[in-house]
Amino acid sequence: AHDFFNRYGNLFQMKNPTAELALINATDADGSHLRFQQMYKGIPVWGAQLLVHSQDGQLTAINGHYQPGIDLNPTPGLTAAQAETIARTHLGAAQATLLANVELVVMTYHTEPAALTWLVQLATNEPLGRWLYFIDAHTGGITYNFNNLPHVRNRQIYDANGACSTSSLPGSLVAIEATGGTLPAGPAKDAFDYSGAAYDYYLSQFGRDSYDGSGAPIITSVKFGTAGTCNSSAFNAFWNGAQMVFGSGGGSYNHFAKAEDVVVHEFTHAVTEYTAGLIYQFEQGALNESMSDIFGVFAQQRSTGDFNDWELGEDLNVVFRDMSDPTLYGQPAHMSNYNELGWVDDNGGVHTNSGIPNKAAYLMVTGGTSGEITATAVGLSKMEQIFYRALTNYLSPLSGFNDIKNSTIQACQDLIGSFGITFADCNQVQNAWAAVGLGSAALTASTKVYLPVLINGTGGATDAFIYEPNDDVSQAYGPLSSGVTYWAYLQTNGDVDIYHFTTSGGFIDISLSSLPSGTNYDLELYNNAGQLVGVSYNSGTTDDSISGTAPAGKYYIYISPTTTASSTTDSYQLAVTYP
């Protein structure tokens, strides 16, 4: 992987890839999935990770987040202890628990320009929180801070009883593995049964031994919180980085360990922390919530045999969310209705905007139509494997909705031939995302496009504007000449550009570059059978490329916008080389 970055690091604007990337994790026995942490002069760049994927020794994909152009003084002007004091003072919680050693990091997330900061992590009881503070290591100012505590609900209902302080957790021991089966009916028995169900689900479906993959003990506390004193505890459930905690409930609410989907939801937050590490704010936090919803529902469907149950929390005597129709409970089901909320409002809408990927997951499993796009059912057993692979191998701390779209498509391609997964399934995954406003529908033989193209071969003397309707794939522009650069543009968000070429077989290299400012285009390659055989989904205006050995035949290049499309005056450049 380092050899690739040393050769092509300029595509990411890297100056010294060996020094700027530190390997932090490798998965699969053959090391085919590598996770690199971006470093700046030996200091981690918070949230910036690149994931490198290979198969049979051949590089297949690179995704994640890399922040170029960092230029700052790496020597702090204040100590870690001083930074901790500043964070405690701002939080107003001198007795807050320090969760980890104060760490020096470069902060770029929601920060311009990049800043050298001390990361201080504090836990509080009221308000319930796991606070991340980024203190400027030169000025002592607060660069950024937010509550990174995942939880099921953020509302407060008053009528409950129980201990409040997180300092008392985990509490008094009532059962261990050998004795839990004899517990009487109640919160402790439900927590014992459903935490075991969560463990069994991940082990049986994915071979994962506990949330960390290494058999960690599952510590769970129940009957947490007292009404009128700590309402946010009584009507809540959360993973605090070390254990699961379930509120006492009260009134019309059952205790929060009563629902299997809620318990698996929290267990999945732990899995996410040990894999993708998704932060708990804005779009990343909404994706974090969605991953927990998805696996919570999947596990309960397998447990109960009710494969039409897409509700969350119904066993608490209240429904929080419905993945089949998120709008029933105030969530958007399409990117056109995405809620731009401030960080103080539900951490930027983590429980609101999660409805969008939730709806996509529902469409992938059951099939259905949203707007003008239809997805055919892929089925539960296949989608479990696809989402798990995406979560554990492709997502990183700052991944958002476009990333999970790209990751599930790539994970699906990885798994073709396993679990009954086919190329056609991957097309339906893509269609489901398109149905909620993320990307374009998969290319098929009946796809109709209108392709306005500005062609300027690098060896040509004259620019020619060609506005040609392309009613189906057979009318895609081409054949493209090997080694020639083509200038073209996308006029609207719904526009796609399709090209074709024919190779005698061998190494091919496709590059998409010079993307207009403010755009984000996807590059996809299909064979003549309409099967997706290659993708490049880099974020923003980063160049995309697809390369590798291809069998002889005809291929189609598909370029589509994932964000704002450019005008006819802002072109991109496409080049392909092939034998």
N, C-alpha and C positions, 0 to 999 in steps of 0.2 A: 504493500500500500504506500509506503514512504517513497518507493521508486516512482510510483505514479505521480505523487504530489511533487516530487523533485523535478519531474519532467513537465507536468502540466499545472504546477502551482500558480503560474501566472494567470490562469483562468479564474482563480479565486483571489487574485491580487496578493498572493503570498510572496514574501521576500525570502524567507528561510524556512521551508516546510518542516525540516527536521527539528528545528527549535520551536516552531509554532504549533506543533501537534504532538500531544502525548497520548499514547495508547493507554486507555483506562479499562477496557473490557473487551473480551473476545468470546463469542458464542458459537455453538455448534462444534462438534469434535474436530472438524477440519479447519477451524478458525475462519470460516467463510463470512462471518459478520464481525467487523471490528469497529469499536467506538473510540473516537479520538476526541480529546479535550483540547480546545484552542488555548494556547498559552501566549502571554506577552512578557518577554524577558523573565521567564520562569514563574509568572503569576497567572493563575487560571482566569480566563475570560468567562464570567459567570453566564451559564446557560448556552454557551456557544460550543456545540459539538458537531462533528461530522461522522457519519456512519458509512463504512465502506463494505460493499457486499460483492462476493465472488462465487463462482461455481465452476468446479473442475479446473481451478487455477486461472479462470478467466474473469476479469472484472466485469460485473454486471450492472452495478448502480452505485451512486454516491448521493447521499442526501443529508440534510441537517442544516445547521446554521453556522456560518463563518463571518466574522466581522472584520473587514479589511480597513486599512488606513488608521489604525490606532497609533497615537503619538502622545505619550505622556511621561512624566517623571515617575519612575517605578519605586522611588524611595519615599516611604511615608513620613509625614511631618508630625504625626501624633501616634501614641501607642495604642495597642489593642484595648488596654484597660480604660484609657480615656474615651475611646469609641464606645465601649460598653456603657460607661456612665452617661454619655450623651443619649444613647438609645433608651436607657432606663428612665432618664429624666423626661424625655419626650413622651414615652409611653405612660408615665405617671404610675409606674409599678416597680417600686424599688425591690419588692420581694419576688419579682418574676424569676422563673427558673431559666438559667442559661443552658440551652439545649446542646450546644457544641462549642468547641474552641472558636474564639473569634478569628476569622480567616481573612487574609488580604486577597481581594479579587479585583479584577477590572470590570466595571459595570458599563454595559452599553444598552441594556434593555430599557426602553423609554428614557434614555439618557443621551443627550447630545451637547457637547462632545463626550467621548468616553471619559470615565473618571476612575482614578485609583481609589478604592473604598475598602473599609473594614466591614465585613459581613457579620452582623450580630444577630443571633437567633434566640428569641425569648418566648417562654410559655407563660400564659396568664389564665386565671380562673374566670374573672369578670372584668372586662368581657372575655369570653372564652376565645383563646387565640394562640397561634403559633406564629409569632411576628418575626419578619425578616427586615432588618434595618441595614441599609447601605450608607455608611458614614464616610464622607469625603476624608481621605487619609491625609490631605494637605490642609484643608480649611476647617474641618470639623463640622461642616454643614451636613444636613440629611439629604443625600442624593436621591434616595428612594426608599419607601417602606410599604409593606402590605402584610395582611394576615394570610398565611399559607396553610391554614388548617382545613383539610377537607372534611365536610360534614354533609349529612343528608338534607337537613332543613336549616333555613336561616330565619324562620318565623318563631314567634314566642307565644305560647298559649299558657294561661295561668291556672294551674290546679295540679300540683304534684308534690311529692316529698322524697327525701333522700339526701345523702351527703353531697356537698358541693365542691369541695376543694380538690383540685387535681393533685395536690401534694399528698393526699391520702391514698391515691391510686397505687397499686391495683386494689387495695382493701384487704378484707379478711378472706383467707383461702377457704372455699367451701367444697371444692371438688378438684380432683386430678383425673388423668386419663382412666385410671383404674376404677374410680369411684363415681364418675359422672353419670353413668347409666342408671344409678339408683336414686338420683335426685328426684324429689317430688316435683309435680307440675308447677311451673312458675318461671320467672325470668331467668334464673340460673340454669334450669333444665333446657329452656329454649335456646339460650346462648351456647350451651354445651352441644346441643344437637345441631344447630345451624352453623356454628363455627366448624364442626366436624364435616358437615355437608359441603361447606366452602372448600375445606382442605381436600375432601374426596373428589370434588368436581375438578379442581385444578390438577390433581394427581391423575385421575382416570382419563381426562380429556387431553391433557398436555404433558403429562409426565413431570409436572412441577411439584416438588416436595416442599410444601408450605410456601408462604408468600415470598421468601427470599430465595427459593429454589434449593435451599440447603438444610431443610428440616427445622427451621427456627420454631421454638415453642410459640403457641398461639395464646397470648394472654388477653383475657376478656373480662371487663368489669360491667356489672349491670346495676340497675336501680340508682343511677347517678343523677343528682340534681334535686333541688327543693324549690317549689313555687314561691314567688315573692322574694326570694333571696337570690336564686340563680336560675331563672327561667330558661336561659339559653342552654343550660345543661340538662334540665329535666325533659325538654322537648327536643332532643337532639341525639345524634349518634355520630361518632367520629373516630378516625384513626389518628393518634397523636405522635406517630413515629416509632412507637414501641409496643403499642397495644390497641385493641378496639375498646371503645367505651359506648355504652348504650344508656340513654336516659330513662327515667322512671315513667315518663308519660303522665297521664292523669286526665280526669274528666272523661271525655269521649275517646281519648287516645289510649290504646294499649301501650304497655311498655315497649321500648324500641327494639328489643331483641325478639319480639314476637313474630317478625316478618323475615322469612328466609332471604327474600331479595334484598332487604336492607342490610342484613348481615354479610351477604356475599358482596354487596356494594362496597361496604367498608373494607372487607378483606381485599378487594380489588384495588382500593386506594393504596394498600400496602404493596401489592404486586407492582403497581405503577411506580411507586417510590423506588423500588429496587430494580426497575428496568428503565423505562423512558424518563422518569424523574420529572414529569410534567409539573410546572408550577401551578399555583392555585389562584389565578387572576386572569381576567379578560378572556380572550379566545382560548388561550392555553388551559385556563382553569375550566372553561366550559367543556373542552375536550376531555380533561381529566374526569369531570363529572359524567360525561357521556360514556366513557370507557367503563366506569363503575356501574352505570345503569345497564349497559349492554350485557355485561357478564352476569350482573345480578338477575336480570330477566332470563337470560339463557339458562343459568343454573336452575332457577326455580321451574322453568318449563320442563327441563329434564327430570327434575325431582317429582313434580306433580303429574306430569303427562298432559298438562293443559297447554297445548302449543298455540292457543289463541289468547293467552294471558300476556298482555303487553303493559299492564299497569304496574306502577311502583308504589309499594307501601300499603296496599289495600288491606293487608292483615293487621295493620295498626288502626283499623276502622277509619282510615282517611286515605285517599289516593293523592299522591304527590304529583305524579307525572304519568302520561300515557304515550308510549312510543309510537303507537299506531296513529294517533292524532294528537300531537303535542299542543295544538291550539285549544284543546278542551280545558287545559289548566294554565293558560296564559303564556305558553311558550311559542316561539316562532317555529315553523316547519319548513322555511325556505330562506335563503340568504337575502332575499328582497325585504324580509321583515326582521333582519338581524337588529338587535337592540344595542345601540351604542350607549353604554352606561358608564358612569364614573366608578372609580375603584371603591368608593365608600358604599356604593349600592350593590350589595351581593357580590363584592369583589370583582366588579365589572361585568356582572350578569352571568356568573358561572352556572347558576341553577336555571337560568332563563334560556340562554342561547344554546345550551346542550340539546335542546329540542331538535335542532337542525341535523346533527349527526345521528341522533336517536331515530329520527324519521328515515334517514337513509338506510340505517341498519335494518329497520323494519321492512323496507322495500326490498332489500337484498334477500332477506329470509323468505318473505311471503310473496313477493312480486306485487305490482300495482302501478298505478298511473298518477303522476303529479304534474299538473299543467299539461303540456303536450308530449311529455316523455314517459315512456312505459319501460319498466324493468321487469324481467321475468324472474321468477323465484329461483334462487340458488340453493336455498335450504339451510336449516339450522346447523347441521353437522359440518358442512363446508365452511359456513361463515364463522363458526367458532374458531376454526383453525386459521382462517385468513386474518381475523381481527387479532387473535393472539400473536401471530407472527408479526403483524404490523406493530403492535404495542411493544413487544419485547425486542424486536430487531431493527425497527426503522424509526420510531419516534424518539425525540430528544426533548430536553426541558422546555424549549421555546417553540415546539411544534404547534401549529394551528390547524384549521379546518382543511386548507389546501394540502397540508402535509399528510393528514390522515387519509385524504382522498388518494393522493399519490402512493402512500404506503400500502394501503389495502390493495390497490391495483398491482403494485410490484409484488406484494406478498402472494397474491393470487397467482401471478405468473411463476413465482418460485415453486409453488405447490402443484403446478399442472402435472398430472400423472399420479398424484398422491391424494388420498381421501376422495377419489372420484372427481377431482377438480379438473375442468377442461378450459380451453381457450374461450369457449362460449360463456362460461361462468364469469370469467374476468371482464368480458364485455358487459355483462349485466351488473357487475359491481360498478363499473364506470357509469352505466346508465342510471343507477340509483343515485349516485352523487350528482349527476347532471339534473336529475329530477328535483333536487333540493337547491339547485342554483350553483353547484360547484363543478365547473368544467363543462365539457361538451359530451353529448352522447357518443357511444362507440361507433366507429365506422363500419357500415355494412354495405352490401351490394346495392341497397335501395336508398342509401343516403343521398339526399339532394343538396347541392351546394351551388353558390354563385361565386365565382372566383375572380375578383378583380386583381390583376397581376401587372406589376411594372417590371419588365424584364430588361436587364442590362448585363449581358455576358461580359466577363472581364476582358475578353479579346475583341469585343464588338466596338464599332465606331459610332453606332447610333442607338440612342435609347428608344424603345418602342413601348407605348402603352397598349396593353391588350386587355379589353374588358370582354370577357367571354363567359357566357353562362355555362355552368357545368352541372348538368341535370343528374348525373350519377357518377360513380367512380370511374366508369369507362371514359368519361370526358375530363378527367383530371389533367392538369397541364403537364406536358412532357412529350417524349422522354427527356429528362434532364441530362445534360452532357456532363460526363465525368470531369472534374477539375475546374468547372466553370462556376462563378459566383452569380447568384440571382438576387436582385433587389425586388422586394414586394412589400405589401402592407395589408393590414386588417382594418377594414373600415368601421365596423361596429362590434359590440360585444358578442353578437350572434354569428359573426362572420367566421368562416374557416377557410384555409388555403390547403388544397390537396394537389400533390405532384406525383409523378410516377417515373420510374426508371427500371431497366431490365439489366441484370447482371449475369455473367456466365458462371458466377460462383467464386467466392474467395473473400478477402478482407474488404469491408466497406466502411466508410467514415462519413458521417453526416454531421454538419455543424450549423447551428442557428445562432447568429451573433448580431451585434449592433441593435439590440432591441430598443425601441423608443423609450424615453424617460417616463417612468410611472406605469409601465406595463409589466405583464407577467404572462408569457406564452408557454404552452405545452408543446413538446415535440414528440410525435409518435410515429412508429413504423409498422405497417401491416403488410402481410404477404398477400398473394393473389387470391387466397381463400378467405380473406377478410379477417384473419387471425392477427391479434396484436402480438408482435414479436420483439418490439423494442420501445423503450420510453426514455425520456429525459424531462424531469419536472423540477428544474432548479428554480429557486425563489427569485422574484423580482427580475431585474434586467441581466442577471448572470447568464452567460452563454450556455446554451444547451448543446449536447452532442450525443450521438449514438454511434458506436463502432463495434466491430466484431466480424467473425467469419459467418457468411451467409450462403445458403445453398443457391444454386442457379435458379433464376425465375424473375418474375415481375414483382415490384414492391411499390407501395404507396406511402408517401410522406404526408403526414397530417399535422398542420399547425393551427392551434386554436388559442384564444385568449382565456385566461383565468381571472383577469381583473379588467381594468379599463383598457379598451382597445385604442389604437392610435388613429390619427386622421390619415387621409391619403397623401399627406406631405411627409409623414414620418415612416420610413421604411425599415425593414429588417433585412438581413443578408442570410441567404441559404446557399450552402455548397455541399456537394456530395462527390466522393471519389469511389470508384468501383471498377472491377475488371470487366 
